[in-house]
Amino acid sequence: MSSPASKGKVLVAMSGGVDSSVAAAILARDGYEVVGCFMRLGSPGETLDSPLEFDERQIACDPNRVKIGHQGCCSINDAADARLVAAELGVAFYVVNFKKDFGRIIDYFVDEYVAGRTPNPCVRCNDWLKFGKLHDYAEQIGAEWVATGHYARVERDELGRAALVRGLDLDKDQSYVLFGMKRARLEKTLLPIGGYRKADVRAMAKELGLPTFDKPDSQEICFVPDNDYAGLVERRRGETLAELPAGDVLDPEGKKVGEHGGHHNFTIGQRRRVGVALGYPVFVVGKNIEDNTVTVGPREMLLARGLVAGEVNWLADEPAAGEWRECAAKVRSNGKPAAARVRWDAEREEIEVEFDQPVQAVTPGQAVVLYDGERVIGGGWIRRAVGV
C-alpha cells in the first residue's frame, strides 16, 4: 500500500486492536514508510522469557490459521494479531520487550493505592512508554514519527507548532490520556484516526480486509484483567498493608459507623461495597491515611469548587504566573470538561483550578486536563480537592 514517494519513516504502535491497525493502514496509504511495533509488556502468568507463541512464516503464508485474540491489549494473542495486520499491509513489524519498563507502571499503580490515592496507569503508560521509550526506539531505527491509534488529533497553531486537539468522535476522545507527553514529542507524533468516528474506523478495517475489524475494545487495565485492584495491591505490598491495624469508617460528623479492612479497597466517589448503612445512599467522600480512616457521606459531600495539581505539563505556552486564565477542566477520562479558570504558581510548580460550578468526585491521584476550546493546553496530577 506504500506510495513510491515516502513522506518519511513512521513507527506505529500496534496493539493488535482495530484502532492501531487502521492507523497503520492510513499512514501506509498516505505514503509513509510504516514500521509496525508491538510493545511487549507482559500478560498474567507470563515470565520475562515467555516466547511469543506463533510462527512468523505461518502468519505470512496463512493468516487464517492464527485466531484473533479477545483478551484486551498487550497479550501474546494481541502480538499475533498485530503481526497479522502488518503482514496484510505488507509493512515491517517488530516486537520490543518493554516488560521491565512496564514494571515501573505497575509499581506506580500499587504505590499510589498504598498512599491513599487513585492512580491512572493508562496516562502514565502513554507518558513513559508510548511517548517516551517508544520515541527513543524510533530514533534508533531512523523513524521521524511515532504514531498510535488514539482518538485525538495533532493540528498546527498559527505559528506552525503542534497542538493536541480532541478527537472528532467525542464519545471516544482520548486527548485526556495524552496530556502528559512533552511538547517536543508532540511535534513528532501522528494520530491518524483522530478525525474519524469509531464506526467509520471499523468499517474501514473491514473494507481493507484487516482481521481485527470486529475485535472488541479492551475494557480493563491490562495488568489487572480480573479488575481486582485491591488483590494486586495486597499481593505486591502485603507487608506494608499488614502494618496498619483495621481502620474506622466514619460518618460526616466523624462518628465511627463501621470498620474497613484496608483503605486501598476504597476510592473517592465509590458507592458499592462501602459496608455501612446510614439511612440514605452513602459514598466514599474522604480518606485519611495518617489516621487510617475512610469517611462516608451523601453525594453532596463529593462536590468540589476547585483543586490543586502538580507535575504540570504544558502543551501550549505557559501562562503568566499568578494570572487567572479561562479554560475548561476535565477530572476523569470519561467525564466532560467543566467551565473553569486556572492559575499557574510557577514557584510551587502547581496549578490551582476553580470551577464555575462545583464538580463531583475530584480525586487525588487522577489527572486534571485543561482545554481551550478543543485544544489541550496542559494538565497536572490532582493533589487535593477544594471543598464547596
C-alpha positions in Angstrom: 0.0 0.0 0.0 3.0 2.3 0.3 3.5 5.2 -2.1 6.7 5.4 -4.1 7.4 8.9 -2.7 7.7 8.3 1.0 6.7 11.0 3.5 9.2 9.6 5.9 9.5 6.6 8.2 6.9 6.3 11.0 7.0 3.9 13.9 3.4 2.8 14.6 2.5 1.4 18.0 0.3 -1.6 17.0 -1.5 -3.1 20.0 -3.4 -5.8 18.0 -6.6 -3.8 18.1 -8.7 -2.3 15.3 -7.7 1.4 16.0 -3.9 0.9 15.7 -4.5 -1.4 12.7 -6.4 1.2 10.8 -3.8 3.9 11.9 -1.1 1.9 10.2 -3.2 1.3 7.1 -4.0 5.0 6.7 -0.3 6.0 7.0 0.8 3.3 4.5 -1.9 4.5 2.1 -0.8 8.1 2.6 2.8 7.4 1.6 4.7 6.9 4.8 7.2 4.1 5.3 5.4 2.3 8.1 7.2 0.2 10.7 4.8 -1.6 13.0 5.8 -2.1 16.6 4.2 -4.2 19.3 5.2 -3.3 22.9 5.5 -6.5 24.8 4.5 -5.5 28.3 3.6 -8.9 29.7 0.5 -10.9 30.4 -0.7 -12.6 33.6 1.3 -15.8 34.1 4.0 -14.8 31.6 7.6 -14.7 32.6 10.1 -12.4 31.1 11.4 -15.2 28.9 8.0 -16.5 27.7 8.0 -16.9 23.9 5.6 -15.3 21.5 3.6 -18.3 20.7 3.2 -18.0 16.9 5.2 -18.9 13.8 6.2 -15.9 11.7 6.4 -17.9 8.5 2.9 -19.4 9.2 1.3 -16.0 9.6 2.9 -14.7 6.4 1.7 -17.7 4.4 -1.7 -18.5 6.0 -3.0 -15.8 8.3 -6.3 -17.6 8.8 -4.5 -20.2 10.9 -3.9 -17.8 13.7 -7.0 -16.9 15.8 -7.7 -13.3 16.6 -7.5 -12.7 20.3 -10.1 -11.2 22.6 -8.1 -10.6 25.7 -7.6 -6.8 25.6 -4.3 -5.1 25.0 -0.7 -6.3 25.4 -1.3 -10.1 25.5 0.6 -12.7 23.4 -2.5 -13.1 21.2 -2.5 -9.4 20.6 1.0 -9.6 19.4 -0.1 -12.2 16.9 -3.0 -10.0 15.8 -0.7 -7.1 15.2 1.7 -9.2 13.2 -1.2 -10.5 11.1 -2.2 -6.9 10.2 1.4 -6.0 9.4 1.6 -8.9 7.0 -1.7 -7.9 5.4 -0.4 -4.4 4.9 3.0 -5.5 3.8 4.9 -3.4 6.3 7.8 -4.2 8.6 7.0 -5.4 12.1 8.9 -5.7 15.3 8.2 -6.8 18.9 10.0 -4.7 21.5 10.4 -6.0 25.1 9.3 -3.3 27.5 8.3 -5.7 30.3 11.0 -4.4 32.7 10.0 -0.8 31.9 6.3 -1.7 32.4 7.2 -2.9 35.9 7.6 0.8 36.8 4.0 1.4 35.9 2.7 -1.5 38.0 4.8 -0.2 40.9 3.4 3.3 40.5 -0.1 1.8 40.4 0.4 -0.1 43.6 2.2 2.6 45.5 -0.5 5.2 44.7 -3.2 2.9 46.2 -1.0 2.3 49.3 -0.6 6.1 49.6 -4.3 6.6 49.5 -4.6 8.0 46.0 -6.3 6.6 42.9 -3.8 6.1 40.1 -4.3 6.4 36.3 -1.9 3.9 34.8 -3.0 4.5 31.2 -1.9 8.1 31.3 1.5 7.0 32.8 1.9 4.3 30.2 1.5 6.9 27.5 3.9 9.3 29.2 6.6 6.8 30.0 6.3 4.2 27.2 4.3 5.1 24.1 5.5 8.7 24.0 8.7 8.1 26.0 10.6 4.9 25.4 8.9 4.3 22.0 10.1 7.7 20.8 13.7 6.7 21.8 13.3 3.4 19.9 12.0 5.4 16.9 15.2 7.4 16.9 17.3 4.3 16.9 15.7 3.0 13.7 15.7 6.3 12.0 12.0 6.9 12.2 10.9 10.6 12.0 7.5 10.0 13.6 5.7 7.9 16.1 2.0 7.1 15.6 -0.7 5.5 17.7 -4.4 4.7 17.3 -5.6 7.2 19.9 -8.8 9.2 19.2 -7.2 12.6 19.3 -5.7 14.9 16.7 -2.5 16.8 16.1 -3.0 20.1 14.4 -0.8 23.2 13.9 -1.3 26.5 15.5 -0.8 29.9 13.9 3.0 29.6 14.4 3.1 26.1 12.9 3.6 24.3 16.2 1.9 21.1 17.0 -1.3 21.3 19.1 -3.1 18.4 20.7 -6.8 18.6 19.9 -9.8 16.5 20.9 -10.9 13.6 18.7 -13.7 14.1 16.2 -15.7 11.3 17.9 -16.2 12.9 21.3 -17.6 9.7 22.8 -14.2 8.1 22.1 -12.0 11.1 22.6 -8.7 10.2 24.3 -7.0 13.6 24.5 -7.2 13.3 28.3 -4.8 10.4 28.5 -2.3 12.1 26.2 -1.9 15.4 28.1 1.4 14.3 29.7 3.5 13.9 26.6 6.2 16.5 26.2 5.7 19.2 23.7 8.8 18.2 21.7 7.4 14.7 21.4 4.1 16.0 20.2 5.9 17.6 17.3 6.9 14.2 16.1 3.6 12.4 16.8 0.9 11.4 14.3 -2.6 10.4 15.3 -4.2 9.2 12.1 -7.7 8.1 13.3 -8.5 11.2 15.4 -10.5 12.7 12.6 -12.8 9.6 12.3 -15.6 8.1 14.2 -15.3 4.6 15.7 -17.9 3.1 13.4 -16.0 4.5 10.4 -12.8 3.0 11.7 -14.3 -0.4 12.0 -15.9 -0.1 8.5 -12.5 0.9 7.1 -10.8 -2.1 8.7 -13.5 -4.4 7.2 -13.1 -2.9 3.8 -9.4 -3.3 3.9 -9.7 -7.0 5.0 -8.0 -6.4 8.3 -8.7 -9.4 10.7 -9.1 -7.1 13.7 -12.2 -5.3 12.2 -14.6 -6.8 14.8 -12.2 -7.2 17.7 -13.8 -5.9 20.9 -12.3 -2.9 22.6 -10.3 -3.5 25.8 -12.3 -2.6 28.9 -9.9 -3.3 31.7 -6.4 -2.4 32.8 -4.1 -4.8 31.0 -2.3 -5.9 34.2 -5.5 -6.3 36.2 -7.6 -8.4 33.9 -9.9 -9.6 36.7 -10.4 -6.0 37.9 -9.3 -7.0 41.4 -7.2 -3.9 42.1 -7.1 -4.4 45.8 -5.9 -8.0 45.3 -3.0 -6.8 43.2 -2.0 -4.2 45.9 -2.1 -6.9 48.6 0.0 -9.3 46.6 2.6 -6.7 45.9 2.6 -4.7 49.1 1.1 -7.1 51.6 3.8 -6.5 54.3 3.3 -2.7 54.1 -0.5 -3.0 54.5 -0.2 -5.6 57.3 1.5 -2.9 59.4 -1.8 -1.0 59.5 -4.5 -2.0 62.0 -8.1 -2.3 61.0 -9.4 1.2 60.3 -12.5 3.0 61.1 -15.3 4.1 58.8 -16.6 7.5 59.8 -19.8 9.4 59.1 -19.8 13.1 58.1 -19.6 14.1 61.8 -16.6 11.9 62.5 -18.5 9.2 64.3 -17.4 5.7 63.9 -20.1 3.7 61.9 -18.0 0.7 60.9 -14.6 -0.7 60.2 -12.7 -1.3 57.0 -10.1 -4.0 56.1 -7.8 -1.6 54.2 -8.1 1.9 52.8 -6.8 0.6 49.4 -10.2 -1.1 48.9 -11.9 2.3 48.6 -11.8 5.2 46.1 -13.4 8.6 46.3 -16.9 8.5 44.9 -17.3 4.8 45.5 -20.8 3.7 46.4 -20.9 -0.1 46.1 -19.4 -2.3 48.8 -19.0 0.5 51.2 -20.2 -1.8 54.0 -22.3 0.6 56.1 -25.9 1.9 56.1 -26.8 5.4 57.2 -30.4 5.6 56.0 -29.5 7.3 52.8 -27.2 6.5 49.8 -23.7 6.8 51.0 -20.5 7.3 49.1 -16.8 7.3 50.0 -16.1 11.0 50.4 -12.7 11.1 52.1 -9.7 9.0 53.1 -7.2 9.9 55.9 -4.1 7.7 55.5 -2.5 9.1 58.7 -5.5 8.1 60.8 -6.3 5.1 58.6 -9.9 6.2 58.3 -12.4 6.2 55.5 -15.2 8.8 55.6 -18.6 8.2 54.0 -21.5 10.6 53.4 -24.1 11.8 51.0 -23.4 12.7 47.3 -23.3 16.4 48.1 -20.1 15.9 50.0 -18.4 14.8 46.8 -18.7 18.3 45.3 -15.6 20.4 45.0 -15.3 24.0 43.8 -11.7 23.6 42.8 -8.4 21.7 43.1 -4.7 21.9 43.3 -2.5 19.8 41.0 1.2 19.3 40.5 3.6 17.6 38.0 2.2 20.1 35.5 2.8 19.7 31.8 2.0 22.5 29.3 1.2 21.7 25.7 0.6 25.4 24.9 2.5 28.5 26.0 2.9 28.5 29.8 0.6 31.2 31.2 1.9 34.1 33.2 2.4 33.2 36.8 -0.3 34.3 39.2 -2.8 35.3 36.5 -6.2 33.6 36.0 -7.0 32.1 32.6 -10.4 30.9 31.5 -10.4 27.2 30.4 -12.4 24.0 30.6 -11.1 21.3 33.0 -11.7 17.6 32.9 -11.0 15.5 36.0 -11.6 12.0 34.7 -11.2 10.3 31.4 -14.9 9.5 30.8 -16.1 12.9 32.1 -16.9 16.1 30.3 -14.8 19.3 30.5 -16.3 21.8 33.0 -16.1 25.5 32.7 -13.3 26.8 34.9 -10.3 29.0 35.3 -6.7 28.2 36.1 -3.8 30.0 37.8 -0.2 28.9 37.5 2.0 29.0 40.6 5.5 28.9 39.0 7.3 28.9 42.3 5.4 25.8 43.7 5.1 24.3 40.2 1.4 23.8 40.8 -1.9 24.9 39.2 -5.0 26.0 41.0 -8.3 25.3 39.2 -11.6 26.9 40.2 -14.8 25.6 38.6 -17.7 27.8 37.6 -20.0 25.2 39.1 -19.0 22.5 41.7 -17.7 19.3 40.2 -18.2 15.8 41.7 -15.5 13.4 42.9 -12.3 15.3 42.3 -9.9 12.5 43.2 -6.3 12.9 44.3 -4.0 10.8 42.1 -6.1 11.4 39.0 -5.2 13.9 36.3 -6.9 17.2 35.6 -6.6 18.2 31.9 -7.2 21.8 30.7 -8.8 22.8 27.4 -9.1 26.0 25.4 -12.0 25.1 23.2 -10.9 21.7 21.6 -7.2 22.2 22.3 -5.4 20.7 25.2 -3.3 23.4 26.8 -1.9 21.3 29.7 -2.7 19.5 32.8 -1.4 18.0 36.0 -1.9 15.4 38.7 -4.5 16.2 41.4 -3.0 16.7 44.8 -6.1 17.8 46.7 -9.7 18.9 46.1 -11.0 22.2 47.4 -14.5 21.8 49.0 -17.6 23.8 48.4 
